[in-house]
Amino acid sequence: MPSPENHSALREPAGPGILKRYAYLLSARWVREAFQAVFLIYLARHSATTYGEFMLALAMGQILLLVAEFGLNLPLVPMLSQKDGHPGEALSRVSLLKTALLLAASLGAVGFIHWQDYARPLQQVMLVLSAGVGLEALASTFFVACQVEGRQDLEGKIKVLGAGLGYGYGLLTLILGAAPLVVACFKLIETLVNLAGGAALIFSQSRFRPRWPSLRGLGATLQRSLVFALMEVAAITYNRANIFFLQRYAGAEGVAQYSATWLMVEGVSSLVSTLLLQSVMFPLFVRLWEVDRSRISRLAQDTARWLLAAALPVMFILFMESDRLITLIYGAHYQEAVWLQKYLAVTVVAAFLHNLAALLMVSMRRERLLLVFYLAGLIFNLLWCSLAMPVRPLLGAALAMVLTKGVVALMTVSYIQRRLGLITGRSLLQLAAAALGGVSCYLLGMNHLPREVAEALALTPILGLGWHWWRAR
């Protein structure tokens, strides 16, 4: 999904100022990701059961977050930018809607937790952690206002402070051997620091003085964000539903094994979809769709073939090096995660192409059709989880992701292929030949050469093709 940063970027010409602002947010994200990685890896090594419980709770929190945000960050940007509008009223309107949605979602979460009959300590951890994640919806409102004001530098500093205090507390309590419920408060600390810092920064400016919104304005804003909200909820649900089925049929240990590899695979996918596609390519797609639709087709084709060229070696490395990567990061007792990663690695290609196609559909104002695709993927995912996971929980969870992402990507890519010719036959043949050549090199060398040499030979054809394309540019 496109982010608020994309929309603010569309209002200004590209230049050093924008790049500098983006660098602040990017730096803050990497600092937070580093803190989170250290915390989660230490937690996973400390206790697989607690790690599984935390991942289950964070998955619940992500659903609360998306329900509470309800796609409201996207229309908030133009509302705050209107010269004849009242930004304080717009900010109050969105904050009020998010608070109401968060309360409603929290009640549903409490009901779900009791319905699943989880043990009381797990219930408490889930409530605390999911509350910490859900409150991010309120903090993001003020961060959108920061972005409209061009104060990404202060936003980045607040986020770094929040991450440092929150994850620092989490690591300290883990080292001291505190109970899981005490450790789980780390997320509340991080989010409350972000919320307080963002609110203090924005409300210090007179033009953002709070103003009680009208009922008509609340309804119009809610209706405007409905399609994007439903898309986000459908996407996060089909990405997380298998974890809840896994908890039921394989327990916290099964959730831990699956989450260990899914975080790695999904991290690679989000790195491309968020940093490259959303932050760089999406603004270009929006501009070109308005002024030069023939050029957007060429740009989409170039992007697609480079994404495929990047996805194939990433997928190969995740597949072949799963034993080393999992053991190095999480330890030797995550053996189930090793073979799970071999299945989940396939989702990289589907995720790269789907995110490209989805952003193109939003640029073409086909978000309603995109919502239909997401809902179809959600129905397929829930049916698969219900039928397959009671028999083989871990395998069923992995295949749920592989097949669901494949089905959704097939729908979105097929639509864009018909409209723009996303993938050309020539590029597809070249990539297929390079992939086949790489597999052949690996099979021939695996029994006669050191493992690293055989894997390097396997990557040679696709890297050579990439070099050929780069020279041809």
C-alpha positions as CSV (number, residue, x, y, z in Angstrom):
1,M,0.0,0.0,0.0
2,P,1.3,3.5,-0.7
3,S,2.3,5.4,2.3
4,P,1.7,9.1,3.3
5,E,5.3,9.9,2.4
6,N,4.5,9.1,-1.2
7,H,1.6,11.6,-1.3
8,S,3.6,14.4,0.3
9,A,6.4,13.7,-2.2
10,L,4.0,14.2,-5.1
11,R,3.3,17.8,-4.0
12,E,6.9,18.9,-4.4
13,P,9.6,18.6,-7.1
14,A,12.3,16.1,-6.6
15,G,15.4,17.6,-5.1
16,P,18.0,17.5,-2.3
17,G,15.4,18.6,0.3
18,I,13.2,15.6,-0.4
19,L,16.1,13.2,-0.4
20,K,17.3,14.6,2.9
21,R,13.9,14.3,4.5
22,Y,13.6,10.7,3.2
23,A,17.1,10.0,4.6
24,Y,16.0,11.0,8.1
25,L,13.1,8.6,8.0
26,L,15.2,5.8,6.5
27,S,17.9,6.2,9.1
28,A,15.3,6.1,11.9
29,R,13.8,3.0,10.4
30,W,17.1,1.2,10.2
31,V,17.9,2.1,13.8
32,R,14.6,0.7,15.0
33,E,15.0,-2.4,12.9
34,A,18.4,-3.0,14.4
35,F,17.0,-2.7,18.0
36,Q,14.1,-5.0,17.1
37,A,16.4,-7.6,15.5
38,V,18.7,-7.7,18.5
39,F,15.7,-8.0,20.9
40,L,13.8,-10.7,18.9
41,I,16.9,-12.8,18.3
42,Y,17.8,-12.7,22.0
43,L,14.3,-13.5,22.9
44,A,14.2,-16.5,20.4
45,R,17.4,-17.9,21.9
46,H,16.2,-17.2,25.4
47,S,12.9,-19.1,25.1
48,A,11.2,-20.5,22.0
49,T,7.9,-20.7,23.8
50,T,8.0,-17.0,24.9
51,Y,9.1,-16.0,21.4
52,G,6.2,-17.8,19.9
53,E,3.8,-16.2,22.3
54,F,5.2,-12.7,21.5
55,M,4.9,-13.3,17.8
56,L,1.3,-14.4,18.2
57,A,0.6,-11.2,20.2
58,L,2.4,-8.9,17.7
59,A,0.3,-10.5,14.9
60,M,-2.9,-9.6,16.8
61,G,-1.5,-6.1,17.3
62,Q,-0.9,-5.6,13.6
63,I,-4.5,-6.4,12.9
64,L,-5.6,-3.9,15.6
65,L,-3.3,-1.3,14.0
66,L,-4.7,-1.7,10.5
67,V,-8.3,-1.6,11.7
68,A,-7.5,1.6,13.7
69,E,-5.7,3.3,10.9
70,F,-8.5,2.4,8.5
71,G,-6.6,3.9,5.6
72,L,-7.0,7.3,7.2
73,N,-3.4,8.4,6.8
74,L,-3.7,8.7,3.0
75,P,-6.6,11.3,2.9
76,L,-5.1,13.1,5.9
77,V,-2.2,14.5,3.8
78,P,-4.4,16.6,1.4
79,M,-6.7,17.6,4.3
80,L,-3.7,19.1,6.2
81,S,-2.4,20.7,3.1
82,Q,-5.6,22.6,2.1
83,K,-5.1,26.4,2.3
84,D,-8.7,27.1,3.1
85,G,-9.0,24.2,5.5
86,H,-8.5,23.9,9.3
87,P,-5.6,21.5,9.9
88,G,-6.4,21.3,13.6
89,E,-10.0,20.2,12.8
90,A,-8.7,17.6,10.3
91,L,-6.2,16.3,12.8
92,S,-8.9,16.0,15.5
93,R,-11.3,14.3,13.1
94,V,-8.8,11.6,12.1
95,S,-7.6,11.1,15.7
96,L,-11.2,10.7,16.9
97,L,-12.0,8.2,14.2
98,K,-8.9,6.2,15.0
99,T,-9.6,6.2,18.7
100,A,-13.1,4.9,18.1
101,L,-11.9,2.2,15.7
102,L,-9.1,1.1,18.0
103,L,-11.6,0.7,20.9
104,A,-13.9,-1.3,18.8
105,A,-11.1,-3.5,17.5
106,S,-9.8,-4.0,21.0
107,L,-13.1,-5.3,22.2
108,G,-13.1,-7.7,19.3
109,A,-9.6,-8.8,20.2
110,V,-10.6,-9.4,23.8
111,G,-13.5,-11.5,22.7
112,F,-11.3,-13.5,20.3
113,I,-8.7,-14.2,23.0
114,H,-11.3,-15.5,25.4
115,W,-12.9,-17.5,22.6
116,Q,-9.6,-19.3,21.9
117,D,-9.4,-20.1,25.6
118,Y,-5.7,-19.2,25.9
119,A,-3.9,-19.6,29.2
120,R,-4.2,-16.5,31.4
121,P,-0.4,-15.6,31.2
122,L,-0.7,-15.7,27.3
123,Q,-3.9,-13.6,27.4
124,Q,-2.2,-10.9,29.5
125,V,0.9,-10.8,27.1
126,M,-1.4,-10.6,24.1
127,L,-3.4,-7.7,25.5
128,V,-0.4,-5.7,26.5
129,L,1.6,-6.2,23.3
130,S,-1.3,-5.8,21.0
131,A,-2.3,-2.6,22.8
132,G,1.2,-1.2,22.3
133,V,1.1,-2.0,18.5
134,G,-2.5,-0.7,18.1
135,L,-1.7,2.7,19.7
136,E,0.8,3.3,16.8
137,A,-2.3,4.3,14.8
138,L,-2.7,7.4,17.0
139,A,1.0,8.2,16.9
140,S,1.1,7.9,13.0
141,T,-1.5,10.7,12.8
142,F,1.0,13.2,14.3
143,F,3.8,11.8,12.2
144,V,1.8,12.4,9.0
145,A,1.4,16.0,10.2
146,C,5.2,16.2,10.7
147,Q,5.7,15.0,7.1
148,V,3.3,17.6,5.8
149,E,5.3,20.3,7.7
150,G,8.6,19.0,6.3
151,R,9.8,18.0,9.8
152,Q,11.0,14.5,9.1
153,D,14.1,15.3,11.0
154,L,12.2,15.7,14.3
155,E,10.0,12.7,13.5
156,G,13.1,10.6,13.0
157,K,14.6,11.7,16.3
158,I,11.3,10.9,18.2
159,K,11.2,7.4,16.6
160,V,14.8,6.7,17.5
161,L,14.2,7.8,21.1
162,G,11.1,5.6,21.3
163,A,12.9,2.6,19.9
164,G,15.9,3.0,22.2
165,L,13.8,3.3,25.3
166,G,11.3,0.6,24.4
167,Y,13.7,-2.1,23.1
168,G,16.3,-1.1,25.7
169,Y,13.8,-1.8,28.4
170,G,12.9,-5.1,26.8
171,L,16.4,-6.3,26.6
172,L,17.2,-5.3,30.1
173,T,14.2,-7.1,31.5
174,L,15.0,-10.2,29.5
175,I,18.6,-10.2,30.8
176,L,17.3,-9.8,34.4
177,G,14.9,-12.8,33.9
178,A,11.7,-10.8,34.3
179,A,8.3,-12.5,33.6
180,P,7.0,-12.3,30.0
181,L,4.3,-9.8,31.0
182,V,6.9,-7.4,32.3
183,V,9.0,-7.8,29.2
184,A,5.9,-7.2,27.0
185,C,5.6,-3.6,28.2
186,F,8.5,-2.7,26.0
187,K,6.1,-2.0,23.1
188,L,3.9,0.2,25.2
189,I,6.9,2.3,26.2
190,E,8.1,2.7,22.6
191,T,4.6,3.7,21.3
192,L,3.8,6.1,24.2
193,V,7.1,7.9,23.6
194,N,6.2,8.3,19.9
195,L,2.7,9.4,20.7
196,A,3.7,11.9,23.3
197,G,6.6,13.3,21.3
198,G,4.6,13.6,18.1
199,A,1.6,15.2,19.8
200,A,3.8,17.7,21.7
201,L,5.6,18.7,18.5
202,I,2.4,19.2,16.5
203,F,0.3,20.9,19.1
204,S,3.1,23.4,19.8
205,Q,2.1,25.0,16.5
206,S,-0.9,27.3,16.5
207,R,-2.4,26.1,13.2
208,F,-2.8,22.6,14.6
209,R,-4.8,23.8,17.6
210,P,-7.4,21.0,18.3
211,R,-11.0,21.7,17.1
212,W,-14.0,19.5,17.5
213,P,-15.0,18.0,14.2
214,S,-18.5,17.9,12.7
215,L,-20.4,14.7,12.2
216,R,-20.6,15.4,8.4
217,G,-16.8,15.7,8.2
218,L,-16.3,12.5,10.2
219,G,-18.6,10.6,7.8
220,A,-17.0,12.0,4.7
221,T,-13.5,11.1,5.9
222,L,-14.5,7.6,6.9
223,Q,-16.1,7.0,3.5
224,R,-13.1,8.3,1.7
225,S,-10.8,5.9,3.4
226,L,-13.0,2.8,3.3
227,V,-11.5,1.1,0.2
228,F,-7.9,1.5,1.4
229,A,-8.8,0.4,4.9
230,L,-10.5,-2.8,3.6
231,M,-7.5,-3.6,1.4
232,E,-5.1,-3.2,4.4
233,V,-7.3,-5.3,6.7
234,A,-7.6,-8.1,4.0
235,A,-3.9,-8.1,3.3
236,I,-2.8,-8.2,6.9
237,T,-5.4,-10.9,7.7
238,Y,-4.3,-13.3,5.0
239,N,-0.7,-12.7,5.9
240,R,-1.3,-13.4,9.6
241,A,-4.3,-15.8,9.8
242,N,-2.1,-18.9,9.5
243,I,-0.3,-17.9,12.7
244,F,-3.5,-18.2,14.7
245,F,-4.3,-21.6,13.2
246,L,-0.8,-22.6,14.0
247,Q,-1.1,-21.6,17.6
248,R,-4.2,-23.8,17.8
249,Y,-2.8,-26.9,16.1
250,A,1.0,-26.7,16.9
251,G,1.2,-24.4,20.0
252,A,3.7,-21.6,20.7
253,E,6.6,-23.8,19.6
254,G,5.1,-24.1,16.1
255,V,4.5,-20.4,15.9
256,A,8.1,-19.8,16.9
257,Q,9.5,-22.1,14.2
258,Y,7.4,-20.5,11.5
259,S,8.0,-16.9,12.6
260,A,11.8,-17.4,12.7
261,T,11.9,-17.8,8.9
262,W,8.9,-15.7,8.0
263,L,10.4,-12.6,9.6
264,M,13.5,-13.1,7.4
265,V,11.6,-13.8,4.1
266,E,9.0,-11.0,4.7
267,G,11.8,-8.6,5.7
268,V,13.4,-9.0,2.3
269,S,10.0,-8.5,0.5
270,S,9.1,-5.4,2.5
271,L,12.5,-3.9,1.9
272,V,11.8,-3.8,-1.8
273,S,8.0,-3.0,-1.6
274,T,8.4,-0.2,1.0
275,L,11.7,1.4,0.2
276,L,11.9,1.0,-3.6
277,L,8.3,0.6,-4.9
278,Q,6.3,2.8,-2.5
279,S,8.9,5.5,-1.9
280,V,10.6,5.8,-5.3
281,M,8.5,4.2,-8.0
282,F,4.9,4.9,-6.9
283,P,5.2,8.7,-7.2
284,L,6.5,8.3,-10.7
285,F,3.7,6.0,-11.7
286,V,1.1,8.5,-10.4
287,R,2.7,11.4,-12.3
288,L,3.0,9.4,-15.6
289,W,-0.5,8.0,-15.5
290,E,-1.7,11.6,-15.6
291,V,0.6,12.9,-18.3
292,D,2.2,10.1,-20.3
293,R,0.5,6.7,-20.2
294,S,2.8,5.2,-22.9
295,R,5.8,6.0,-20.8
296,I,4.4,4.3,-17.7
297,S,4.2,1.1,-19.7
298,R,7.9,1.2,-20.5
299,L,8.8,2.1,-16.9
300,A,6.6,-0.7,-15.5
301,Q,8.3,-3.3,-17.9
302,D,11.8,-2.1,-16.9
303,T,10.9,-2.3,-13.2
304,A,9.3,-5.8,-13.6
305,R,12.3,-7.3,-15.2
306,W,14.8,-5.9,-12.7
307,L,12.6,-7.0,-9.9
308,L,12.6,-10.5,-11.3
309,A,16.3,-10.4,-11.8
310,A,16.7,-9.4,-8.1
311,A,14.2,-11.9,-6.8
312,L,15.7,-15.0,-8.4
313,P,19.1,-14.8,-6.6
314,V,17.5,-13.7,-3.4
315,M,15.1,-16.7,-3.5
316,F,18.0,-19.0,-4.3
317,I,20.1,-17.8,-1.4
318,L,17.2,-18.1,1.0
319,F,16.5,-21.6,-0.2
320,M,20.1,-23.0,-0.3
321,E,21.4,-21.2,2.8
322,S,18.4,-21.8,5.0
323,D,20.3,-24.1,7.3
324,R,23.1,-21.7,7.9
325,L,21.0,-18.6,8.1
326,I,18.5,-20.0,10.6
327,T,21.2,-21.7,12.8
328,L,23.4,-18.6,12.8
329,I,20.6,-16.2,13.7
330,Y,18.3,-18.3,15.9
331,G,20.3,-21.3,17.1
332,A,20.4,-25.0,16.4
333,H,16.9,-25.7,18.0
334,Y,15.1,-24.1,15.2
335,Q,15.4,-27.1,12.8
336,E,11.8,-26.9,11.6
337,A,12.4,-23.4,10.4
338,V,15.2,-24.6,8.1
339,W,12.8,-26.6,5.8
340,L,10.0,-24.1,6.2
341,Q,12.3,-21.4,4.7
342,K,12.7,-23.5,1.6
343,Y,9.0,-23.3,1.0
344,L,8.6,-19.6,2.0
345,A,11.5,-18.5,-0.2
346,V,9.2,-18.9,-3.2
347,T,7.0,-16.1,-2.0
348,V,9.7,-13.5,-2.8
349,V,9.0,-13.6,-6.5
350,A,5.3,-13.4,-6.0
351,A,5.6,-10.5,-3.5
352,F,7.9,-8.4,-5.7
353,L,5.6,-8.7,-8.7
354,H,2.4,-8.3,-6.8
355,N,3.5,-5.2,-5.0
356,L,4.5,-3.6,-8.3
357,A,1.2,-4.6,-9.9
358,A,-0.8,-3.4,-6.9
359,L,0.8,0.1,-6.9
360,L,0.2,0.4,-10.6
361,M,-3.4,-0.4,-10.1
362,V,-3.7,2.3,-7.4
363,S,-2.0,4.7,-9.8
364,M,-4.6,3.8,-12.4
365,R,-7.4,4.4,-9.8
366,R,-8.4,0.7,-9.9
367,E,-8.3,0.3,-6.1
368,R,-11.8,-1.1,-6.0
369,L,-10.8,-4.0,-8.3
370,L,-7.7,-4.5,-6.2
371,L,-9.8,-4.8,-3.1
372,V,-11.8,-7.6,-4.8
373,F,-8.5,-9.4,-5.5
374,Y,-7.4,-9.0,-1.9
375,L,-10.8,-10.3,-0.6
376,A,-10.5,-13.3,-2.9
377,G,-7.1,-14.1,-1.6
378,L,-8.4,-13.8,2.0
379,I,-11.2,-16.3,1.3
380,F,-8.8,-18.7,-0.3
381,N,-6.3,-18.4,2.6
382,L,-8.9,-19.0,5.3
383,L,-10.3,-22.1,3.5
384,W,-6.8,-23.5,3.0
385,C,-5.9,-22.9,6.7
386,S,-9.1,-24.5,7.8
387,L,-8.7,-27.7,5.7
388,A,-5.0,-28.2,5.6
389,M,-3.5,-27.1,8.9
390,P,-5.3,-29.5,11.2
391,V,-3.6,-32.3,9.3
392,R,-0.1,-30.8,8.8
393,P,0.2,-27.6,10.8
394,L,3.6,-26.3,9.8
395,L,3.5,-27.5,6.2
396,G,0.0,-26.1,5.9
397,A,1.0,-22.7,7.3
398,A,3.9,-22.5,4.8
399,L,1.7,-23.6,1.8
400,A,-1.0,-21.1,2.9
401,M,1.4,-18.3,2.4
402,V,2.9,-19.6,-0.8
403,L,-0.4,-20.4,-2.5
404,T,-2.2,-17.2,-1.2
405,K,0.5,-14.9,-2.4
406,G,0.7,-16.8,-5.7
407,V,-3.1,-16.5,-6.2
408,V,-3.2,-12.8,-5.4
409,A,-0.1,-12.1,-7.6
410,L,-1.7,-14.0,-10.4
411,M,-4.7,-11.8,-10.3
412,T,-2.9,-8.5,-10.0
413,V,-0.1,-9.2,-12.5
414,S,-2.5,-10.7,-15.0
415,Y,-4.6,-7.5,-14.9
416,I,-1.6,-5.2,-15.4
417,Q,-0.2,-7.6,-18.0
418,R,-3.3,-7.1,-20.1
419,R,-3.3,-3.3,-19.6
420,L,0.4,-2.4,-19.8
421,G,2.2,-5.6,-21.0
422,L,4.1,-5.8,-17.7
423,I,6.4,-8.7,-18.6
424,T,7.7,-8.9,-22.1
425,G,8.3,-12.3,-23.8
426,R,11.9,-11.5,-24.5
427,S,12.7,-10.7,-20.9
428,L,10.8,-13.8,-19.6
429,L,12.8,-16.1,-22.0
430,Q,16.1,-14.5,-20.9
431,L,15.3,-14.9,-17.2
432,A,14.1,-18.5,-17.7
433,A,17.3,-19.3,-19.6
434,A,19.5,-17.7,-16.9
435,A,17.6,-19.6,-14.1
436,L,17.9,-22.9,-16.0
437,G,21.6,-22.3,-16.5
438,G,22.1,-21.5,-12.8
439,V,20.3,-24.6,-11.7
440,S,22.4,-26.7,-14.1
441,C,25.6,-25.2,-12.9
442,Y,24.6,-26.0,-9.3
443,L,23.6,-29.6,-10.0
444,L,26.8,-30.2,-11.9
445,G,29.0,-28.7,-9.2
446,M,27.4,-29.7,-6.0
447,N,29.0,-33.1,-5.7
448,H,32.5,-32.0,-7.0
449,L,33.0,-28.5,-5.7
450,P,32.8,-26.8,-2.3
451,R,29.3,-25.7,-1.4
452,E,30.1,-22.0,-1.7
453,V,31.7,-22.4,-5.1
454,A,28.7,-24.4,-6.5
455,E,26.3,-21.7,-5.2
456,A,28.4,-18.9,-6.7
457,L,28.4,-20.7,-10.1
458,A,24.6,-21.0,-9.9
459,L,24.3,-17.2,-9.5
460,T,26.6,-16.5,-12.4
461,P,24.1,-16.7,-15.3
462,I,21.5,-14.4,-13.7
463,L,24.2,-11.9,-12.6
464,G,25.6,-12.0,-16.1
465,L,22.2,-11.3,-17.5
466,G,21.8,-8.3,-15.2
467,W,25.2,-7.0,-16.3
468,H,24.1,-7.4,-20.0
469,W,20.9,-5.4,-19.3
470,W,22.9,-2.7,-17.5
471,R,25.3,-2.4,-20.4
472,A,22.4,-2.2,-22.9
473,R,20.8,0.7,-21.0
